[in-house]
Amino acid sequence: MTATRELAAFASGLAPDALSGAAERMLARAVTDFVACTIAGAATASAKRARCAFPDVSGGAAQVLGSEGGAPAHVAAFLNAQACHALEFDDLHGPSIYHPGAPTISAALAVADRTGADAATLRAAIVAGYEVGIRLGAAAGTAHYARHHTTGTVGALGAAAAAGRVLGLDAAAMADALGIAVTHAAALWAFLDDKADSKPFHAAHAAMIGVLAADLAAAGVRGARTGIEGPHGFLATLGGDAASPGLCAGLGAAPEKITELTIKAYPCCGHTHTGIAAAGEIRARMAAARAEPGGIAEILVDTYAAAIAVAGAASPATAAEAAFSYPHIVAWVLSHGSLSGAFTETAPHDPAIARLARRVKLHRCAAFDAAYPASQPVRLAVRMHDGEIFTAEAQYAPGTPVHPLSDDDFADKIATLLGPQAGAWTAFARRRFGLPPDAAGKGA
């Protein structure tokens, strides 16, 4: 059996009662996080522009979160995924370098809204989509990520698996859905060249393609049934390893890949999160030593190449650019002790922060390249004008499986995103996804 067919057979056959307790617990946190990120993201200017791109579409059965009325399933999936990814606060799977929640849950929810699928089917579909996407992302690895935004490519297959499972596709039709989606995977890093707005739309496109692929397969359209591993398939063409043992090994056995999620602690590029933790540690030691940020002469950041390539913007001009600027982020934490206020529209223009950011030097470390993406290592060294040096290292950020958010910290994240609406939207997540009353917000 080919990898495409094996993954399809798993996704089509995953039963709701087959989910482990650990998967159900992380699923509760993931869908609550998804709802909060999507509602908060729907208020951004980019999400509002996205909704304006569909002026003639209304009246569908699928809900666009944060908006009135409904839309066709593929449009709702597009808009919800874009909003979810807009704030850079949505979930992450570190080893596969992939944000699975935005495309996967958006696709599953939109099709479930349209078909009236029950919550148990919806939960199984989401777990199936996470499993397919994460396994493919890990097989694609850094060779793929160097050229493509994995969330926009792998996400199309995770979304197709989830949407297809909601539709009840059999194994053959599910293989068709994956084979249709795989030929539409895109997501170039070109937006980094001129600071374009494309990144959250990669998740949106992936979610939409997943829905369309599942619908086309249900209608009898034949897909590329060796689309993942074939000589012209995803891994051969876009980078990766078709022989990766993790692509299919252990399918259907616990622990499911969803249990490996990172629920992000900070609303910015995930590559910077270990650096944020290290900078926070140094800031605390500077305060204890009564060393002021104004006395910093130089900040050295040793990290892996992908972090510099994606988050190396030296002079951000907008809040969105600041979220991908390692220099800005480190300078802000060393100055303020937290990220509060770091991603407002005025923050990049703070002259004190800009001066300090210019003292940040990013350096690629070969040993850290070798450790990535299993971990995201960083070493910070802050040299003061008087010669004193403060150092800190980190390999795993807050929110990763190694350092999961506490229930209180997760509740604080939801409250930060939703404000007074937190109770109502948390209740919506429990009701729509069929979670136990005390499940949402609990850790794995």
N, C-alpha and C positions, 0 to 999 in steps of 0.2 A: 504494500500500500504506500502511495506517495505521501509526502508530508502534507500537501494540500488536502488530500482525501482524509488523512488521519486526523488532522485538526478539525476538518469539517464533521467527521463522524463524532468526535468528542463534543463539539459545540451543539450539534443537533440532538444529541442524546443525553445531555446533562439534565438530570432531574432535580427539581427543587429540593427533594428530601435527601439528595446526595451531598449537599453542601455541609462542610464541617462546621463545628461551632466557631472555630477561629475565623473561617471565611464569613460566616453570618455576622460576627461582631465587627470585623473590619468593613464589611459591606455597609453596615449601619452607619459607621463613621464616614465612609466614602460618599454615600448618597446625601447625607446631611451636609457635608462639606461642599458637594456639588451644588446643592440647592442654594447654599449661602453665597458661594462664589458667583453663581449665575445671577442671582437677584442683585447683588452688589454690582456686578459687571454690567448688568442691563442699564444701569444709570450712567454709564460712561458715554463720552461723546462718540467713541468708535462704535459702540453697540447701537446708539441712536442712528448713526449714519447707515449701519447695516440694515436696520429696519426700514429705512427710507429707500433702500435699494429694491424693495419688494412692494411698490405702491399698489399693484393690481392684484395682490394675493391676500385673500382674507376668507374667513368662513370655514376653514378646515377644522378637523376634530382635534388636532394636536395643539397643546398649549405652548405659547411662547411665554416663558416665565418672566414676570415683571411687566407684562403688557396685557392689555385687554383683548379679548377675543381669541380666536384660534387661527391656525394656518395648516396647509397641507403638511404631512409628516416630514417630507424632506426639507421644507423651508423651516419648520419649527426646529428640526435637528440642527440645521445650519445656524440659526440665530441663537439658540441656547448654547451651542458649543462655542460660538464666538464670544458671547457674553461671559461664559465660564472662564475662558482663557484670557480675557481682556486685562485682568488685574495681576496676572502672574502669581496667583495665590492658590491655584488648583492643584490637585494631587499629582504625585510624581512617582515613577518607579526608577530608582537610581541606576541599577545595573543594566537596564534596557534603554536608559536615557530618553524617557518617554512619559508624557502626560496622558494617562489612559482615560481618566474620568470624563473629560470634556467631550471627546468624540463618542465614546462607548455609551455612557449613560444618556447623552442627548439622543442618540439614535434609538436606543431601546425604549426610552420614555415616549418618544414621538410615535413610534409604531404601536406601543401599548395603548396610548391615548386613542389612536385611530381605530384599533381593533377591539378595544375593551378587554384586553388580556388581563388576567388577574395578577395580583401582586407577587404571588409565588413564582409565576412564569417570568415576570419582570426581573425578579432577583436572580433567578437562574440564568437568564439571558445576560445580565450584567457581568456575572462571574465568568460565564463562558467567553464573553467579549474581552474581558481583562486577560484571561488565560491565553487566548489566541494572540492578542496584540503583544503582550509582554514577552511571550516565547519568541515571536518573530522579531521583536525589537532586540532581544538579547542575541539572537543569531545574526542579526544585521550588524550590531555592535558599532564600534567607533569608526570602522571603514565606511559604513553607511552614513553615520552622523556627521562625518567630516564634510559631506556633500549635500545632505538632505536633512531637513527638520523632521525627525522621526515621528513626532506627533501627527504631522500631516500625511505621512506615508503609511507607516504601520497602523496609524489610527483608522485609516479607511478599512482595513481588514478586521480590526477589533470591532468597529462599528457594524460592519457587515455581519459578523458572527453574532453579535448581540441582536441586531434587527432580525436576522434570519431565525434565531432561536425564538423570538417573540412570535414570529409568523408560523412557527412549527415546521420549518423546512426539514425534509428528510436529509440523510447524509449526502446523497447525490446532488440535490438542489443546493445544499449548503456549500458544497464544493464549487458549484456554479457561481454562487454569490461571492465567495472568496476570489474565484477566478475572474469575475467581472471587476470587482473592486481593485484587484492588484494591478490591472492595466491602467487604472486612473490615479495611481499614487504619484504625487508630485512633490511640492514643498521644497523649493530651493531656498538657500540662504541668501539669495540676492538682495533681500530687504536690508541686510546689514551694510551693503555698499553705500546706500544713500538714505538710510534711516527711514525706510518706507513703513507703512502701516500694516504690512501683510501678515505678521506672525499669528495673531489670534484667528485670522481667516483660514489658516492652514487647518486648525482643529475643526473649524466650521465646514470646510470643504470635505474633510475626512468623514464627518458625521453624515453629511448630505449624501456623499457617494455610498456610504454604508447602507443607508436606507434605500437608495435607488437600486443598488446592486441586489439587495435582498428581494425587492419588489420585482425586478427583472427576472431573477432566478425563479421566483414563485410563478411568474407568467410563462416559464419554459425556455427562457433565453439560456443558451449554453455558455458557460464560462471556461476559462483556461484552467483545466483541472490539474495541471502541474505548474500553476502560475507562481507558486512560491519557490520551488526548488528546480524548475526546468531550466534548460540551457538558455532560454530567453526570458526567464522568470525574474522575480523580484530580487532575489539574493545575487544571482549572476550578473544582473544588469545594474542594480543600484548599490551593490556592495554588501558583503556579508558572507556567511559560511553555511551553505546548504547541508553540510555534513555535521553541523553543530549538534552534539548529543542532547542538548537542552531543548531542541526544537520540538521534539515529540516525546522524549523519554519521560515516563512517569505520568503521562496524561491520565487524568481521572483519579489520581491518588492525592491524598492530603500530604503536605500543606499546599493549598491552591496558591497561585501566584498573587492573588489579591491580598494575601496576608503579608506580602513583602512591601506594601505601599509606604511611601512617605507622605504624610499629611503636612503640608508645608507650614512652617512657623513664621515665615517672612514673605511679604508680598513683592518679591523681586526674583530675578534669575536664580534658579537653583544652584548654579555653579558658584555663587557667591556665599552660600549659606554657611559653609564651614569657616570662611573668612570672617563672616559676621560674628560667629561664636568666638573665634580667636581674638578679634578686635574688642569684643565685649570683655573678654578676660583681661586683656591688656589695659583697657580703660579702667577697670576696677583696681588693678594694681597701681596704675598711675595715680588714681585718686588717693589710694592709701599712702602713696609716697609724696603726695602733694605736688605732683608733676602736672603742669598745665598743658593743654593741647597746643597753646601758642609756643611752647618750648620745643616742639617736635621739629627736627631737622630733616629726617628722612624716614620713609616707611617702605620696607622691602616686603613684597608678597611673592613667595615661592609657591607655585601651584602647577597644575597640569595644563597642557596646551589648549584643550577645548575651552577651559574657563577663560583664558586670555582671548581666544578667537571670538567667543560669543559675548563675553561681558567685559571687554577691554576698552569700551568707549571712554576716552579721556576727558572730553568736554561736552557733557550732556546739556541739551538746551530745553528739554521738556521732561515732564514727569515720567513718561514712558521710556525715554532714553536713560534717565537716571536709574531706572530699575535694572538696566543692563550695563551699568558703569561701576566696575569694581573700585576704581579710585574714589568716586563720589560716595559709594556705600561705606567703604572703610573710613574715609575722612569723617563722614557723618557720625558713625558709631564712636569713633575716638573722640569726637567733639562733644557728643550729647549722651553717650552711654546707651542709647537705644536707637531704633529706626523711626521713632515717632516724628512725623513731619518730613521725612526724607524724600517722599515722593509726591509732594505738592508741586504745582506749576512754578512756584517761586523758589523752591529749594535749590534747583541747579544754579540759581543766580545769586546765592548767598556768597558774598565775596570771601568771607573767612573759610568757608568750606571749599570754595574753588582754589584758594591759595594752598590749603592743606592737601587737596586732591592732586595738585601738581607735584607734590613731594612723594606721591605713591609711585613706586617702580614695580612693575609686574615682571616676573622672571619665570621662565619655563624650567621645570625640574624633571629630568628624565626618570628618576625613581618614582615621582608622582604620576607621570604618564603611565608607567607600568602598573600602578595600583588602581588607576581609573579604568572603567567606571564602577568596579566593585566597591570602591570608596572614593571620596572626593577630597583628597588630602591638601592641606595648605600649611604653610609656616609663615608667620608674620614676625618681623623684627622692626621695632620702632626705636630709632636712635634720636636721643635728645641733643640739643645744642651743647649741654654740659657734658656730653659723652656717655651718659647713662643709657643703657639699652634694655628694652622690655621685649620679651619674646613669648610666643604662644603657638601651639600647633593644634590642629584638629583633623580628624579623618571622616567623622560622621556628624552630620548636622542635627540639631533638634528637629524632631518630627520623623526621623528615619526609624526603621525597625530597631536599630541599636539604641536610639534615644527617643522613644515615642513620646508624643505629647501626653501629658497627664490629662485626666478628664477635665480638671479645672482650666488648664491651658487651652484645651480644645473648645470648651465653652466660652472662654474669653475671645478666641478667634471668631466664633460664630457671632458673638455679641458685637465685636468690632465691625464685622461685615454688615450685619443686619440692624444693629441698633434696636429701637423699640419694636421692630418687626420680628425679632429673633424667636419669640415664643410662638407666634403664628406660623412662621415658616418651618420651624422645627416640628411643629405638629403636622404640617402638610407633609413633610418628609416621612414621618412615622406612618401617616395614613396612606399615602400614595404608594409607598414601597412595602407596606405591610410589616413594619418593624414593631417589636414589642415596646410597650410604653416606656420602659427604662433603657432601651437600647441605644437610641440616637445620642451620640456624644461619648459613648463608652469606648474604651480602647480595646485593642485585640488582646 
